[in-house]
Every structure is written in C-alpha cells, then in structure tokens.
Amino acid sequence: MKVAIYIRVSTDEQATKGNSLLEQRERLEAYCKAMDWEEYEVFEDDGYSAKDMNRPKLQEMIEQIRNNKIQMVVTTKIDRLCRNLLDLLTFIDDLVEYDCGYVSASESFDTSTPAGRMVLQILGAFAEFERERIRERVKDNMKSLAKKTNKVINRPCYGYDVVDGEYVINQREAEIIRKMANWAISGDGCRSIAIRLKGELTKDGNSFSEGFVRKLLQRETIAGMFVYNRKYTLKNKTKTRPKEEWIVNENHHEAIIDRETYELVQMAISSRQKSKTQADNDRWLLSGLTVCGHCGANMTGQYRKKGSKEYFHYLCSAYHKKGECFRHSIVRDKVELAIIKTLEKIEEYAQANMLTIETTQKSEVNVQALQDRLKKINNKMQKQIELYEDDEINKEDFRRAADRIEKERLEITKELELAQQDSSKRIQDQFVKRVKTYKGDWSSDDRQIVKNCLRQLVSRIVVNGKKVDITFKF
C-alpha cells in the first residue's frame, strides 16, 4: 500500500508556531513507521493558504489518487489539508470513489465508517470557522491601517518604491507617468501611449501594454490617494463593492500628478471609450458625444457622395441599424459649429445661468453635511409618526414634535439651497476659466486638436430636430 504524506505551511510566521514543514514531516514519517506503512511519498506545499485546493503538490497528489497510485493520505491535522468544508467533503467523496483512505495523525477517525465521516465533517466545519475568524481579524487590521496610517497594504505601484512600508516616488518612473498623463490629455489613446513607451519596462519586467497603461492611469495612487476595500473575491471571481464601502485615504502619500490633472486624464480616457473606433477619426468631431433626443440612441457619422457633392450627417444609430427610430439626422457642420459658437460665448451663458455642467468633483463638505442632517431630521419625523401610531405619545405631543422638526427641516433646506447655489456658481466660474485655457485648441484649424478639446469639455449633446442641448463636463 502506497501512502501520501501531505504537509503544508502558509507563511513564515506560521512555521515558527509549531507547524513547520520539518516538524510535520518528521511526525508523519514516524506515524507511518508505527503503522508499518513502508512505502510513502511526501507532497509538500510551502507558502500556500488552505482557503482553496489550488496548490501544486496537492493537485499532483489528487491526480495520483485518481490514477489509483495512492491508497492512503496522511496529514498532521485536518486544517493542513483544507479549511473549507465543501472542499473537504468533495475531497473525501473522491477518496471513497477511488478506494483511498484518509488519516489525521492528531484527530483519530476512520473515513470508511459513517461515524468517522461525521467526525470529519464536524472538524471540517470548525476548521472553516477558524479560517473565517482569521480572515475577519486580518481584514479589520487592514482596514484600520488603511484609515489611520500611510502604510502600503497592496502590492507596489509603478511610479513608487516601497521604503519602510510607505510609498516613495521613483523619480524616473514618475516622469514617465507624467508624460503618459499629458499624452492622454492631449488625445492619445492607451494603445498609442503603450507604443510610444516601447523599450520601457514595468516593475515586473514586462513591456507596457494597452491594458497596463489604462489601469495605471486610472489608479488613484498616482494622485496621492489610497483606496482599500474596493474589490473582493467570490467563487474565484473578482467583484467591486459599492463606493460607500470603499476606504479612501485622500492624502496617503506624495502625488505624482495633481488631483486636477488626474481628473482630466479620467475624462480623456472615458471620452475615448465613448468614441470607440472613431476616437482618432477627425472627420467626426462629436463621435461618442451626440445622442438622438427622440430615442436616446447614439448618433453616428454618415458620409455619402452625390456627383461632385459630399454630404456629412450625424444619423440616429437606432434608425440606421435597426429601423427603430424615424430618420433623425443633423448636418455635421451645423452641429459642430453650434458647439464652437457656444464655447465662444461661454461667459455670457454662465452669467445668464444657462450652462448645464456635469461635474466629477465631490460635493462640498458643508453641502454633504447638510444633506446628512436633513436625512436625520426625516428619520426623526418618521419615528414620531410610528410612536403616535403605536399610542406611545398623545396627539398634542406629536403635534409639538412635528412642528419643531418641520421648523428645523425648513431651516436646513434653506441652508442647503444656498450652499448648492454657491457651489453651482463656483463650478460655472471655474469651468469658464477652463474653457478659456482651451481656446487655442477649439479654435484650431487642426480638426484632431479640436476633437480632443471637445472631448475634454463636452459630456453629452442631445439633438432634437434643429434643437441642440449641450451638457458640459468639469
């Protein structure tokens, strides 16, 4: 009978606490000799967690079991094998199918009997429970570090070196990132940027790829921020948590690019994604921005030639591709000229409060605080209603409480309206200044320069017949 000795240790720290590979090996070899099992093979996984079964030597052992080369598996404890009850039960089912036994040297049971399998399941449940407890403690510690310290929790980021557990700018890499940011803002796509960086290598020694460039430019880390608790793994799939669950440390380390430049880069990347294959086609300045006001579908550029005349239109894609909307189109030069003229008169429109601006900036602190207070007041009112309905308070008490809460609610609402108006005016004033800095671009004779500029300033253009509604972005 051939026996498989399986030993595992997850970290160097674990090795110092009585679970070292050498200690496990010596103990199990002695156990095999005591049982007169002379033929055995050691399968050793060094530095692997028991959270799943994806371990090289464990998989090699399982393959031999399925080929009927192993008749018994031995570990020091059940948690050396796995700490997930479902994985454990699946593994035991495989052992039964291939007529292979399992023994834990510390926890005596026989998997060939119902009672033995029950004991195994109970021990497996406790092992899984302990793993989840450890995971919770580690996660809580990580959250605390993310909130209160400047320690690096995730792996190093290109542009930084990790010194004494903190991010320190790598000047050479940082200069490359600044170039990448400027290229992106100027209209280059991630693929073009990767091509321009030919010969440069990432920290892993790989060439820059389109995907790497996009991920790097979208990382808050390069703007001095640190985001933790954004991703989690469920059934081997990476998922994103809601934003309110993220832990964001705004000033975690020194920034490579300032916050405004970072926001401009994000808008540039987002705008190119909307334009898709037309991102670098200067025939259509508004590709990815123009929307049909009747059905909400994107409007795409359409070119046709009749005799010596050329015709350029933006046409509703729902009509063009599916026939779902009536023939809704607008002359290209007409709508593009309307956008340019609006930019020329941007200051007049701002003074008349006629600008619609979609902002990526966070709400002002006082606005958010007032919104939170208003929410609490509404909750207070709801509690008073519930108390009155449950006869906990009489009608007179309810009326007095309702009057007091309503008075407070009206005061907060007025403060909130004033704060929001003030915030809106600031955004408009700042946007007007930004448009002026782009004047050389949107008035250029180079259509590609104009297109890149419009992508930075315009979020959405809704076409309703001859009417054009513009939403700017800031």
C-alpha positions as semicolon CSV with decimal commas, in nm:
position;residue;x (nm);y (nm);z (nm)
1;M;0,000;0,000;0,000
2;K;0,135;0,341;-0,101
3;V;0,078;0,629;0,140
4;A;0,079;1,001;0,057
5;I;0,216;1,227;0,330
6;Y;0,078;1,575;0,274
7;I;0,237;1,870;0,454
8;R;0,165;2,241;0,415
9;V;0,260;2,574;0,569
10;S;0,113;2,908;0,463
11;T;0,359;3,171;0,591
12;D;0,696;3,204;0,759
13;E;0,520;3,319;1,074
14;Q;0,312;3,002;1,083
15;A;0,631;2,799;1,057
16;T;0,751;2,945;1,389
17;K;0,436;2,836;1,572
18;G;0,475;2,459;1,570
19;N;0,353;2,387;1,219
20;S;0,686;2,389;1,033
21;L;0,729;2,161;0,735
22;L;1,015;1,976;0,903
23;E;0,810;1,915;1,218
24;Q;0,515;1,786;1,013
25;R;0,736;1,561;0,801
26;E;0,919;1,401;1,096
27;R;0,594;1,341;1,281
28;L;0,417;1,179;0,984
29;E;0,715;0,963;0,887
30;A;0,723;0,833;1,245
31;Y;0,346;0,770;1,224
32;C;0,390;0,568;0,902
33;K;0,663;0,355;1,061
34;A;0,440;0,291;1,364
35;M;0,163;0,174;1,128
36;D;0,408;-0,042;0,926
37;W;0,350;0,166;0,612
38;E;0,686;0,140;0,446
39;E;0,604;0,287;0,102
40;Y;0,520;0,657;0,123
41;E;0,574;0,976;-0,074
42;V;0,587;1,329;0,068
43;F;0,385;1,607;-0,103
44;E;0,497;1,947;0,026
45;D;0,326;2,284;-0,036
46;D;0,540;2,562;0,110
47;G;0,378;2,906;0,142
48;Y;0,021;2,816;0,040
49;S;-0,302;2,900;0,223
50;A;-0,576;2,644;0,285
51;K;-0,850;2,874;0,156
52;D;-0,889;2,656;-0,156
53;M;-0,745;2,345;-0,320
54;N;-0,536;2,524;-0,582
55;R;-0,196;2,409;-0,460
56;P;0,058;2,239;-0,692
57;K;0,160;1,942;-0,478
58;L;-0,196;1,885;-0,354
59;Q;-0,319;1,870;-0,714
60;E;-0,035;1,633;-0,803
61;M;-0,138;1,409;-0,513
62;I;-0,504;1,414;-0,619
63;E;-0,402;1,318;-0,973
64;Q;-0,214;1,015;-0,839
65;I;-0,516;0,918;-0,628
66;R;-0,736;0,927;-0,940
67;N;-0,483;0,703;-1,115
68;N;-0,509;0,455;-0,824
69;K;-0,143;0,503;-0,731
70;I;-0,217;0,607;-0,371
71;Q;-0,427;0,413;-0,119
72;M;-0,394;0,634;0,192
73;V;-0,350;1,007;0,266
74;V;-0,199;1,125;0,595
75;T;-0,176;1,476;0,745
76;T;-0,087;1,603;1,092
77;K;-0,419;1,789;1,121
78;I;-0,722;1,833;0,904
79;D;-0,651;2,206;0,853
80;R;-0,324;2,114;0,676
81;L;-0,543;1,966;0,402
82;C;-0,810;2,240;0,375
83;R;-1,025;2,479;0,579
84;N;-1,330;2,484;0,359
85;L;-1,600;2,232;0,449
86;L;-1,728;2,196;0,092
87;D;-1,374;2,133;-0,038
88;L;-1,318;1,879;0,237
89;L;-1,637;1,685;0,165
90;T;-1,564;1,688;-0,208
91;F;-1,213;1,559;-0,142
92;I;-1,344;1,280;0,083
93;D;-1,600;1,180;-0,183
94;D;-1,314;1,148;-0,432
95;L;-1,121;0,931;-0,187
96;V;-1,421;0,700;-0,146
97;E;-1,467;0,678;-0,524
98;Y;-1,103;0,577;-0,577
99;D;-1,088;0,347;-0,272
100;C;-0,840;0,566;-0,085
101;G;-0,842;0,629;0,291
102;Y;-0,758;0,941;0,492
103;V;-0,599;0,972;0,835
104;S;-0,522;1,274;1,053
105;A;-0,242;1,188;1,293
106;S;-0,380;1,425;1,561
107;E;-0,754;1,361;1,516
108;S;-0,828;0,992;1,511
109;F;-1,111;0,883;1,283
110;D;-1,181;0,636;1,007
111;T;-1,335;0,774;0,687
112;S;-1,459;0,431;0,586
113;T;-1,741;0,443;0,850
114;P;-2,043;0,679;0,881
115;A;-1,933;0,782;1,233
116;G;-1,583;0,860;1,111
117;R;-1,714;1,074;0,825
118;M;-1,942;1,261;1,068
119;V;-1,646;1,341;1,296
120;L;-1,452;1,457;0,989
121;Q;-1,735;1,687;0,884
122;I;-1,756;1,840;1,232
123;L;-1,382;1,901;1,240
124;G;-1,400;2,045;0,889
125;A;-1,672;2,287;0,994
126;F;-1,459;2,408;1,286
127;A;-1,156;2,445;1,057
128;E;-1,361;2,658;0,815
129;F;-1,496;2,865;1,106
130;E;-1,144;2,931;1,232
131;R;-1,029;3,032;0,882
132;E;-1,315;3,285;0,855
133;R;-1,233;3,423;1,202
134;I;-0,868;3,470;1,100
135;R;-0,981;3,632;0,774
136;E;-1,207;3,875;0,964
137;R;-0,929;3,973;1,204
138;V;-0,682;4,030;0,920
139;K;-0,938;4,233;0,727
140;D;-1,018;4,451;1,031
141;N;-0,647;4,515;1,086
142;M;-0,603;4,606;0,720
143;K;-0,897;4,849;0,732
144;S;-0,752;5,015;1,040
145;L;-0,413;5,051;0,870
146;A;-0,576;5,194;0,556
147;K;-0,770;5,455;0,756
148;K;-0,512;5,563;1,012
149;T;-0,166;5,514;0,862
150;N;0,033;5,567;0,543
151;K;0,143;5,206;0,531
152;V;0,129;5,024;0,198
153;I;-0,120;4,738;0,209
154;N;-0,144;4,633;-0,155
155;R;0,143;4,546;-0,382
156;P;0,379;4,822;-0,509
157;C;0,256;5,062;-0,775
158;Y;0,456;5,169;-1,080
159;G;0,593;5,515;-1,007
160;Y;0,669;5,434;-0,644
161;D;0,913;5,229;-0,441
162;V;0,818;5,092;-0,101
163;V;1,055;5,216;0,171
164;D;0,987;5,123;0,535
165;G;0,636;5,018;0,436
166;E;0,546;5,352;0,269
167;Y;0,526;5,479;-0,089
168;V;0,826;5,685;-0,202
169;I;0,829;5,835;-0,552
170;N;1,059;5,669;-0,802
171;Q;1,162;5,979;-0,998
172;R;1,238;5,803;-1,326
173;E;0,910;5,611;-1,328
174;A;0,720;5,920;-1,210
175;E;0,849;6,121;-1,507
176;I;0,715;5,851;-1,741
177;I;0,374;5,867;-1,570
178;R;0,363;6,246;-1,612
179;K;0,436;6,203;-1,982
180;M;0,161;5,940;-2,006
181;A;-0,087;6,176;-1,839
182;N;0,000;6,461;-2,076
183;W;-0,030;6,233;-2,379
184;A;-0,371;6,110;-2,260
185;I;-0,500;6,465;-2,205
186;S;-0,368;6,562;-2,549
187;G;-0,584;6,290;-2,704
188;D;-0,362;5,982;-2,727
189;G;-0,530;5,651;-2,654
190;C;-0,386;5,388;-2,418
191;R;-0,267;5,178;-2,712
192;S;-0,085;5,476;-2,866
193;I;0,075;5,555;-2,530
194;A;0,193;5,193;-2,495
195;I;0,351;5,212;-2,841
196;R;0,526;5,539;-2,750
197;L;0,672;5,365;-2,444
198;K;0,830;5,087;-2,647
199;G;1,153;4,983;-2,475
200;E;1,033;5,083;-2,127
201;L;0,952;4,806;-1,880
202;T;0,707;4,774;-1,592
203;K;0,815;4,674;-1,241
204;D;0,753;4,310;-1,340
205;G;0,993;4,345;-1,632
206;N;0,718;4,336;-1,896
207;S;0,659;4,576;-2,185
208;F;0,386;4,836;-2,148
209;S;0,053;4,711;-2,281
210;E;-0,270;4,895;-2,354
211;G;-0,437;4,733;-2,051
212;F;-0,148;4,817;-1,817
213;V;-0,146;5,181;-1,931
214;R;-0,522;5,214;-1,876
215;K;-0,512;5,057;-1,528
216;L;-0,213;5,266;-1,422
217;L;-0,364;5,596;-1,539
218;Q;-0,692;5,510;-1,362
219;R;-0,526;5,425;-1,029
220;E;-0,588;5,689;-0,762
221;T;-0,245;5,602;-0,622
222;I;-0,064;5,825;-0,877
223;A;-0,264;6,123;-0,743
224;G;-0,162;6,059;-0,382
225;M;-0,479;5,873;-0,282
226;F;-0,512;5,524;-0,144
227;V;-0,825;5,314;-0,191
228;Y;-0,884;4,995;0,007
229;N;-1,178;4,754;0,032
230;R;-1,283;4,819;-0,329
231;K;-1,257;4,461;-0,459
232;Y;-1,344;4,123;-0,317
233;T;-1,340;3,766;-0,444
234;L;-1,649;3,548;-0,462
235;K;-1,628;3,199;-0,609
236;N;-1,295;3,284;-0,777
237;K;-1,446;3,595;-0,943
238;T;-1,331;3,947;-0,860
239;K;-1,617;4,185;-0,784
240;T;-1,638;4,555;-0,694
241;R;-1,805;4,676;-0,375
242;P;-2,039;4,980;-0,369
243;K;-1,844;5,307;-0,345
244;E;-1,977;5,385;0,002
245;E;-1,791;5,078;0,134
246;W;-1,454;5,188;-0,007
247;I;-1,194;5,320;0,236
248;V;-1,034;5,625;0,076
249;N;-0,729;5,794;0,228
250;E;-0,714;6,124;0,036
251;N;-0,357;6,222;0,135
252;H;-0,191;5,887;0,180
253;H;0,141;5,967;0,011
254;E;0,311;6,219;-0,219
255;A;0,130;6,256;-0,552
256;I;0,299;6,216;-0,890
257;I;0,029;6,419;-1,067
258;D;-0,207;6,668;-0,901
259;R;-0,576;6,595;-0,850
260;E;-0,693;6,822;-1,134
261;T;-0,461;6,653;-1,384
262;Y;-0,581;6,314;-1,263
263;E;-0,945;6,414;-1,324
264;L;-0,855;6,540;-1,673
265;V;-0,691;6,205;-1,750
266;Q;-1,004;6,018;-1,636
267;M;-1,224;6,234;-1,858
268;A;-0,989;6,181;-2,152
269;I;-0,998;5,802;-2,112
270;S;-1,376;5,799;-2,064
271;S;-1,430;6,019;-2,371
272;R;-1,222;5,794;-2,594
273;Q;-1,415;5,490;-2,473
274;K;-1,739;5,660;-2,581
275;S;-1,596;5,736;-2,926
276;K;-1,481;5,374;-2,968
277;T;-1,338;5,310;-3,317
278;Q;-1,396;5,675;-3,417
279;A;-1,174;5,811;-3,140
280;D;-0,896;5,916;-3,380
281;N;-1,113;5,996;-3,683
282;D;-1,120;6,376;-3,721
283;R;-1,395;6,358;-3,983
284;W;-1,644;6,339;-3,694
285;L;-1,561;6,576;-3,408
286;L;-1,855;6,467;-3,194
287;S;-1,836;6,088;-3,221
288;G;-1,946;5,928;-2,894
289;L;-2,098;6,255;-2,767
290;T;-2,410;6,303;-2,982
291;V;-2,738;6,139;-2,881
292;C;-3,078;6,121;-3,052
293;G;-3,329;6,318;-2,844
294;H;-3,618;6,101;-2,965
295;C;-3,499;5,751;-2,876
296;G;-3,178;5,807;-2,676
297;A;-2,956;5,612;-2,916
298;N;-2,611;5,735;-3,013
299;M;-2,581;5,929;-3,337
300;T;-2,306;5,814;-3,568
301;G;-2,134;5,988;-3,858
302;Q;-2,271;5,915;-4,209
303;Y;-2,096;6,015;-4,530
304;R;-2,235;5,998;-4,882
305;K;-2,138;6,145;-5,214
306;K;-2,371;6,250;-5,492
307;G;-2,198;6,364;-5,805
308;S;-1,934;6,614;-5,702
309;K;-2,110;6,697;-5,375
310;E;-2,025;6,543;-5,038
311;Y;-2,272;6,515;-4,752
312;F;-2,182;6,470;-4,385
313;H;-2,450;6,397;-4,124
314;Y;-2,487;6,260;-3,772
315;L;-2,757;5,994;-3,800
316;C;-2,954;5,812;-3,527
317;S;-2,794;5,466;-3,497
318;A;-3,125;5,307;-3,394
319;Y;-3,272;5,414;-3,729
320;H;-2,959;5,336;-3,928
321;K;-2,901;4,986;-3,785
322;K;-3,245;4,867;-3,670
323;G;-3,504;5,098;-3,825
324;E;-3,644;5,162;-3,476
325;C;-3,647;5,543;-3,494
326;F;-3,756;5,769;-3,779
327;R;-3,480;5,918;-3,994
328;H;-3,342;6,158;-3,739
329;S;-3,024;6,333;-3,852
330;I;-2,843;6,665;-3,838
331;V;-2,584;6,820;-4,069
332;R;-2,238;6,767;-3,930
333;D;-2,103;7,118;-3,991
334;K;-2,415;7,276;-3,843
335;V;-2,400;7,099;-3,507
336;E;-2,021;7,123;-3,478
337;L;-2,037;7,497;-3,549
338;A;-2,309;7,533;-3,283
339;I;-2,077;7,379;-3,022
340;I;-1,786;7,609;-3,117
341;K;-2,011;7,918;-3,106
342;T;-2,135;7,816;-2,762
343;L;-1,776;7,794;-2,639
344;E;-1,708;8,139;-2,783
345;K;-1,998;8,281;-2,579
346;I;-1,944;8,065;-2,272
347;E;-1,903;8,364;-2,039
348;E;-2,236;8,515;-2,148
349;Y;-2,417;8,185;-2,096
350;A;-2,261;8,147;-1,749
351;Q;-2,372;8,497;-1,645
352;A;-2,724;8,415;-1,761
353;N;-2,705;8,086;-1,564
354;M;-2,773;7,889;-1,884
355;L;-2,495;7,630;-1,852
356;T;-2,557;7,263;-1,778
357;I;-2,242;7,113;-1,630
358;E;-2,187;6,754;-1,526
359;T;-1,917;6,756;-1,261
360;T;-1,690;6,476;-1,143
361;Q;-1,600;6,671;-0,828
362;K;-1,729;6,554;-0,492
363;S;-1,998;6,756;-0,314
364;E;-1,876;7,038;-0,097
365;V;-1,827;6,930;0,265
366;N;-2,095;7,164;0,402
367;V;-2,344;7,050;0,135
368;Q;-2,288;6,686;0,226
369;A;-2,317;6,764;0,598
370;L;-2,647;6,948;0,543
371;Q;-2,780;6,660;0,335
372;D;-2,689;6,419;0,617
373;R;-2,865;6,642;0,873
374;L;-3,174;6,660;0,653
375;K;-3,181;6,283;0,629
376;K;-3,162;6,250;1,009
377;I;-3,447;6,502;1,050
378;N;-3,666;6,299;0,814
379;N;-3,586;5,985;1,013
380;K;-3,681;6,168;1,335
381;M;-4,017;6,259;1,187
382;Q;-4,077;5,901;1,083
383;K;-4,006;5,781;1,438
384;Q;-4,254;6,033;1,581
385;I;-4,520;5,905;1,342
386;E;-4,453;5,546;1,448
387;L;-4,472;5,640;1,819
388;Y;-4,806;5,816;1,763
389;E;-4,946;5,520;1,566
390;D;-4,840;5,283;1,846
391;D;-5,008;5,510;2,111
392;E;-4,670;5,576;2,274
393;I;-4,733;5,953;2,260
394;N;-5,059;6,152;2,253
395;K;-5,182;6,383;1,977
396;E;-5,059;6,702;2,148
397;D;-4,706;6,566;2,200
398;F;-4,699;6,451;1,838
399;R;-4,809;6,795;1,711
400;R;-4,542;6,978;1,914
401;A;-4,271;6,737;1,797
402;A;-4,387;6,762;1,435
403;D;-4,385;7,145;1,446
404;R;-4,035;7,151;1,596
405;I;-3,899;6,901;1,341
406;E;-4,066;7,078;1,047
407;K;-3,918;7,414;1,156
408;E;-3,572;7,257;1,176
409;R;-3,621;7,084;0,839
410;L;-3,714;7,413;0,666
411;E;-3,408;7,588;0,810
412;I;-3,174;7,312;0,687
413;T;-3,346;7,307;0,346
414;K;-3,286;7,682;0,303
415;E;-2,922;7,645;0,406
416;L;-2,884;7,356;0,163
417;E;-3,035;7,552;-0,127
418;L;-2,797;7,843;-0,063
419;A;-2,496;7,612;-0,033
420;Q;-2,586;7,430;-0,355
421;Q;-2,635;7,759;-0,542
422;D;-2,297;7,880;-0,417
423;S;-2,135;7,551;-0,523
424;S;-2,301;7,566;-0,866
425;K;-2,177;7,923;-0,924
426;R;-1,822;7,828;-0,829
427;I;-1,830;7,534;-1,069
428;Q;-1,957;7,754;-1,352
429;D;-1,690;8,019;-1,287
430;Q;-1,415;7,757;-1,277
431;F;-1,548;7,593;-1,594
432;V;-1,547;7,926;-1,782
433;K;-1,180;7,973;-1,686
434;R;-1,105;7,622;-1,807
435;V;-1,275;7,682;-2,143
436;K;-1,063;7,994;-2,193
437;T;-0,744;7,792;-2,143
438;Y;-0,860;7,562;-2,426
439;K;-0,938;7,848;-2,668
440;G;-0,632;7,779;-2,881
441;D;-0,750;7,419;-2,921
442;W;-1,120;7,460;-3,003
443;S;-1,042;7,743;-3,247
444;S;-0,761;7,546;-3,417
445;D;-0,759;7,460;-3,788
446;D;-0,645;7,107;-3,698
447;R;-0,965;6,904;-3,658
448;Q;-0,794;6,637;-3,448
449;I;-0,688;6,902;-3,195
450;V;-1,043;7,039;-3,192
451;K;-1,184;6,688;-3,142
452;N;-0,956;6,615;-2,847
453;C;-1,051;6,950;-2,695
454;L;-1,425;6,891;-2,728
455;R;-1,388;6,552;-2,561
456;Q;-1,241;6,728;-2,258
457;L;-1,520;6,987;-2,237
458;V;-1,840;6,821;-2,361
459;S;-2,018;6,535;-2,187
460;R;-2,331;6,492;-2,399
461;I;-2,510;6,655;-2,695
462;V;-2,881;6,579;-2,734
463;V;-3,024;6,652;-3,079
464;N;-3,400;6,714;-3,112
465;G;-3,460;6,817;-3,470
466;K;-3,288;7,156;-3,502
467;K;-3,259;7,198;-3,126
468;V;-2,926;7,107;-2,967
469;D;-2,885;7,069;-2,587
470;I;-2,526;7,058;-2,460
471;T;-2,409;6,919;-2,127
472;F;-2,053;7,022;-2,045
473;K;-1,828;6,828;-1,812
474;F;-1,595;6,952;-1,542
